[in-house]
Amino acid sequence: MNKKKHQFFLSFLWIVMLFLACKTSEKKEVYASKDAETWRVDFLDDFDTFNAENWQDQRIWVNNETHCYVPDGEFGTREVSKGSLKLKVVNTGKKSPCDNLDKNGKQHPETQYVAGRIVSKNKKEFIKGKWTARLKLASNGEASMFPAWWLLGAQNNEPPVQEADENICWPITGSGEIDIFEHHGDHQKNHFTVGAIKSLEACDKGDWWSLRKGFDVTLNEYHTYSVEWEGSDLVYRVDDKEIYRNIGQGDKYPEKMFAILNFAKITDAPMKGEWVMEVDWVKHEFKI
């Protein structure tokens, strides 16, 4: 091959390779766009009002919490205003009886603290997909503070029990738990934890920490917190950026799950005034 033919061949080969590279890039962009379009929203609450078709109060005593969950936003513990939900812990200044029961029927002792907790149980329950909430805290890092955004299996046997199949003890399959956002104020300011609860296949036997990790974020600013079933994994994101992954754990949660938003007080540490978690919206999506 003479020199001119050789140069022509190399130039032609380079053009072909460049063309194929461009086509591959275009193909990837098309696939990415197409994949993004397969997500469909089947539940969205932007909290213009409190919608009883989506949520109900959950009045329950768990985790030795020191407050009493009250109904209908008493003492301002559950308020919807200016396009957002506010869940609060409030110090009433006076101890009063509390009618919250634990799963064994034991009644909560008198307390001066009241709080808000809502669930989508028997309202909006979904299998897998992706759950997201946009929320912020008014303050954080205070002792005893414990706000959370999380999921629980729809056959959970804790109050309110409203369906015949709600007879499975936490955290056995059917009553599994996934925590998307938990802030333990005792530990650190601007810090939250995320992860699944590993079931030890017995009633009330769960491994809280082996599938969990902590992250720093500015908690008094709005962020989106989500969990997505991606193949066999559970993928956690903040502001659409992946921060953590429970590898192989997605298949451990085949059941319908409902959402929980609550602000708890978990120790006897004193507090003044009120604590507030503000939720802009909550949604669930699925892939088609």
C-alpha positions as CSV (number, residue, x, y, z in Angstrom):
1,M,0.0,0.0,0.0
2,N,1.5,3.3,-1.0
3,K,1.7,6.3,1.4
4,K,-1.3,8.2,0.1
5,K,-3.6,5.1,0.2
6,H,-2.3,4.3,3.7
7,Q,-3.1,7.8,4.9
8,F,-6.6,7.7,3.2
9,F,-7.3,4.3,4.9
10,L,-6.3,5.6,8.3
11,S,-8.5,8.7,7.8
12,F,-11.4,6.7,6.7
13,L,-11.0,4.3,9.7
14,W,-10.9,7.2,12.1
15,I,-14.1,8.7,10.6
16,V,-15.9,5.4,10.9
17,M,-14.8,4.9,14.6
18,L,-15.8,8.5,15.4
19,F,-19.3,7.9,13.8
20,L,-19.8,4.7,15.7
21,A,-18.7,6.4,19.0
22,C,-21.3,9.1,18.4
23,K,-24.0,6.6,17.6
24,T,-23.2,4.7,20.8
25,S,-23.3,7.9,22.8
26,E,-26.7,8.8,21.2
27,K,-28.0,5.3,22.0
28,K,-26.9,5.6,25.6
29,E,-28.7,9.0,25.9
30,V,-31.8,7.6,24.3
31,Y,-31.8,4.6,26.7
32,A,-31.2,6.8,29.7
33,S,-34.0,9.1,28.7
34,K,-36.3,6.1,28.0
35,D,-35.4,4.6,31.3
36,A,-36.1,7.8,33.2
37,E,-39.5,8.0,31.5
38,T,-40.5,4.6,32.8
39,W,-41.1,6.0,36.3
40,R,-44.7,6.7,37.0
41,V,-46.1,8.5,40.1
42,D,-49.0,6.6,41.6
43,F,-49.1,8.6,44.9
44,L,-48.4,12.2,45.6
45,D,-49.4,14.3,48.6
46,D,-48.2,17.9,48.6
47,F,-50.0,18.8,51.8
48,D,-52.2,21.6,50.7
49,T,-54.5,20.0,53.3
50,F,-54.5,16.9,55.5
51,N,-56.0,14.3,53.3
52,A,-57.7,11.5,55.3
53,E,-57.7,9.3,52.2
54,N,-53.9,9.2,52.3
55,W,-53.1,9.3,56.1
56,Q,-54.4,8.5,59.5
57,D,-53.0,9.2,63.0
58,Q,-51.2,6.3,64.6
59,R,-51.4,6.3,68.4
60,I,-49.0,3.7,69.7
61,W,-46.4,3.3,72.4
62,V,-43.1,2.0,71.0
63,N,-39.4,2.2,71.7
64,N,-40.1,3.4,75.3
65,E,-40.9,6.9,73.8
66,T,-41.6,9.4,76.5
67,H,-44.3,11.4,74.7
68,C,-48.0,10.6,74.0
69,Y,-49.2,10.6,70.4
70,V,-52.4,12.6,70.3
71,P,-55.2,12.6,67.7
72,D,-56.3,15.3,65.2
73,G,-53.4,17.6,65.8
74,E,-54.2,18.3,69.4
75,F,-51.7,20.9,70.9
76,G,-50.6,21.7,67.3
77,T,-48.8,18.3,67.0
78,R,-50.0,17.8,63.4
79,E,-50.6,20.9,61.4
80,V,-50.9,21.6,57.6
81,S,-50.3,25.2,56.6
82,K,-48.7,27.2,53.8
83,G,-48.4,24.0,51.7
84,S,-46.5,21.8,54.1
85,L,-47.1,19.3,57.0
86,K,-45.7,20.1,60.4
87,L,-45.3,17.3,62.8
88,K,-44.2,18.3,66.3
89,V,-43.2,17.3,69.8
90,V,-44.7,19.8,72.3
91,N,-44.0,20.3,75.9
92,T,-47.4,21.1,77.5
93,G,-45.9,21.9,80.8
94,K,-48.2,19.6,82.8
95,K,-48.3,15.8,83.1
96,S,-51.5,14.3,81.8
97,P,-52.8,10.7,81.3
98,C,-51.9,9.1,78.0
99,D,-54.1,6.4,76.4
100,N,-51.4,5.1,74.0
101,L,-50.9,1.3,74.4
102,D,-47.9,-0.9,73.4
103,K,-48.4,-4.1,71.4
104,N,-48.9,-6.0,74.6
105,G,-51.7,-3.7,75.9
106,K,-49.6,-1.8,78.4
107,Q,-50.6,1.8,78.8
108,H,-48.1,4.7,78.5
109,P,-47.5,6.6,81.9
110,E,-48.5,10.2,82.4
111,T,-46.4,12.7,80.5
112,Q,-46.1,16.4,79.7
113,Y,-45.0,15.7,76.2
114,V,-47.3,15.2,73.2
115,A,-46.4,14.4,69.6
116,G,-47.6,13.8,66.0
117,R,-47.4,10.5,64.0
118,I,-49.2,9.7,60.7
119,V,-49.2,6.6,58.6
120,S,-50.5,5.7,55.2
121,K,-51.6,2.3,56.5
122,N,-54.7,0.9,54.8
123,K,-54.7,4.1,52.7
124,K,-51.7,4.1,50.4
125,E,-49.6,0.8,50.4
126,F,-47.3,-0.3,47.6
127,I,-45.0,-3.1,46.7
128,K,-41.4,-2.0,46.0
129,G,-40.9,1.0,43.6
130,K,-39.5,4.2,45.0
131,W,-40.6,6.3,48.0
132,T,-39.5,9.9,48.4
133,A,-40.2,12.8,50.9
134,R,-39.0,16.4,50.9
135,L,-38.5,17.5,54.5
136,K,-36.5,19.6,56.9
137,L,-36.2,20.1,60.7
138,A,-36.6,23.5,62.4
139,S,-33.8,22.6,64.7
140,N,-31.7,19.5,65.4
141,G,-29.0,18.0,67.6
142,E,-31.0,18.3,70.8
143,A,-31.0,15.4,73.3
144,S,-33.9,13.0,73.0
145,M,-34.9,14.3,69.6
146,F,-36.0,11.4,67.2
147,P,-37.8,12.4,64.0
148,A,-38.2,9.8,61.2
149,W,-39.4,9.0,57.7
150,W,-39.8,5.2,57.2
151,L,-41.7,2.2,55.8
152,L,-43.3,-0.8,57.5
153,G,-44.9,-3.9,56.1
154,A,-48.7,-3.7,55.7
155,Q,-49.4,-6.8,57.7
156,N,-47.9,-5.3,60.8
157,N,-49.9,-6.3,63.9
158,E,-49.5,-3.0,65.8
159,P,-52.4,-0.6,66.3
160,P,-54.4,0.4,64.4
161,V,-55.3,-3.2,63.4
162,Q,-58.0,-2.8,60.7
163,E,-57.7,-5.8,58.4
164,A,-57.8,-9.5,59.1
165,D,-54.3,-10.1,57.8
166,E,-52.6,-7.6,60.1
167,N,-51.2,-10.3,62.3
168,I,-47.5,-10.4,61.6
169,C,-45.0,-9.3,64.3
170,W,-42.2,-6.9,63.5
171,P,-39.8,-7.4,61.7
172,I,-40.8,-10.7,60.1
173,T,-41.6,-10.5,56.3
174,G,-45.0,-8.9,56.0
175,S,-44.0,-6.5,58.8
176,G,-40.5,-5.5,57.7
177,E,-38.9,-2.1,58.3
178,I,-36.9,0.3,56.1
179,D,-35.7,3.6,57.5
180,I,-35.2,6.3,55.0
181,F,-34.4,9.1,57.4
182,E,-33.8,9.0,61.2
183,H,-32.2,11.8,63.2
184,H,-30.9,10.8,66.7
185,G,-30.4,14.2,68.3
186,D,-28.5,12.6,71.2
187,H,-25.7,11.7,68.8
188,Q,-24.8,14.6,66.6
189,K,-26.2,17.7,65.0
190,N,-26.8,17.7,61.2
191,H,-26.5,13.9,61.1
192,F,-29.0,11.2,60.2
193,T,-29.0,7.4,59.7
194,V,-30.5,5.2,57.0
195,G,-30.9,1.5,56.3
196,A,-33.0,-1.6,56.5
197,I,-33.7,-3.5,59.7
198,K,-32.4,-7.1,59.3
199,S,-35.0,-9.6,60.4
200,L,-33.8,-12.4,62.6
201,E,-36.9,-14.4,61.7
202,A,-38.6,-14.1,65.1
203,C,-41.0,-11.8,66.7
204,D,-39.4,-8.5,67.9
205,K,-36.0,-9.8,66.9
206,G,-34.3,-7.4,64.6
207,D,-30.7,-6.3,63.9
208,W,-30.8,-2.5,63.9
209,W,-27.3,-1.7,63.0
210,S,-25.6,-4.1,60.6
211,L,-27.4,-2.7,57.5
212,R,-27.3,0.9,58.6
213,K,-25.1,3.9,58.0
214,G,-24.9,7.6,59.1
215,F,-24.5,10.7,57.0
216,D,-24.1,14.4,57.5
217,V,-26.5,16.9,55.9
218,T,-27.8,20.3,56.8
219,L,-31.1,19.2,58.5
220,N,-32.7,22.7,58.8
221,E,-32.7,23.0,55.0
222,Y,-35.1,21.1,52.6
223,H,-33.7,17.9,51.1
224,T,-35.3,14.9,49.4
225,Y,-34.8,11.5,51.1
226,S,-35.7,8.4,49.1
227,V,-35.4,4.6,48.9
228,E,-35.6,2.7,45.7
229,W,-35.8,-1.0,44.9
230,E,-33.1,-1.5,42.2
231,G,-33.0,-5.1,41.2
232,S,-32.2,-7.0,44.5
233,D,-30.8,-3.9,46.2
234,L,-32.2,-1.1,48.3
235,V,-30.8,2.2,47.1
236,Y,-30.9,5.3,49.4
237,R,-30.6,8.9,48.0
238,V,-30.4,12.4,49.2
239,D,-31.4,15.0,46.6
240,D,-31.3,12.3,44.0
241,K,-27.7,11.4,44.8
242,E,-27.0,7.8,45.9
243,I,-25.5,7.7,49.4
244,Y,-25.9,4.1,50.5
245,R,-27.0,0.7,49.2
246,N,-28.3,-2.4,51.1
247,I,-27.0,-5.0,48.6
248,G,-29.3,-8.0,48.2
249,Q,-31.8,-6.7,50.7
250,G,-34.6,-5.6,48.3
251,D,-35.9,-9.1,47.9
252,K,-36.3,-9.4,51.7
253,Y,-39.2,-6.9,51.4
254,P,-41.7,-8.4,48.9
255,E,-44.7,-7.2,50.8
256,K,-46.9,-4.1,50.5
257,M,-45.5,-1.3,52.6
258,F,-46.9,1.9,54.1
259,A,-45.2,5.1,55.0
260,I,-44.7,6.6,58.4
261,L,-43.8,10.2,59.4
262,N,-43.3,10.9,63.1
263,F,-41.5,13.1,65.5
264,A,-40.6,11.2,68.7
265,K,-39.0,12.0,72.1
266,I,-37.0,9.0,73.3
267,T,-35.4,9.8,76.6
268,D,-36.3,11.8,79.7
269,A,-34.0,14.7,78.7
270,P,-35.8,18.0,79.3
271,M,-37.0,20.1,76.4
272,K,-38.5,23.6,76.1
273,G,-41.1,24.7,73.6
274,E,-41.6,22.5,70.6
275,W,-39.7,20.5,67.9
276,V,-40.8,20.6,64.3
277,M,-40.4,18.4,61.3
278,E,-41.7,20.1,58.1
279,V,-42.7,17.9,55.2
280,D,-43.2,19.5,51.8
281,W,-44.4,16.4,50.0
282,V,-44.4,12.6,49.8
283,K,-44.6,10.4,46.7
284,H,-44.4,6.9,45.5
285,E,-43.3,5.9,42.0
286,F,-43.2,2.6,40.1
287,K,-41.5,1.5,36.9
288,I,-43.4,0.3,33.9
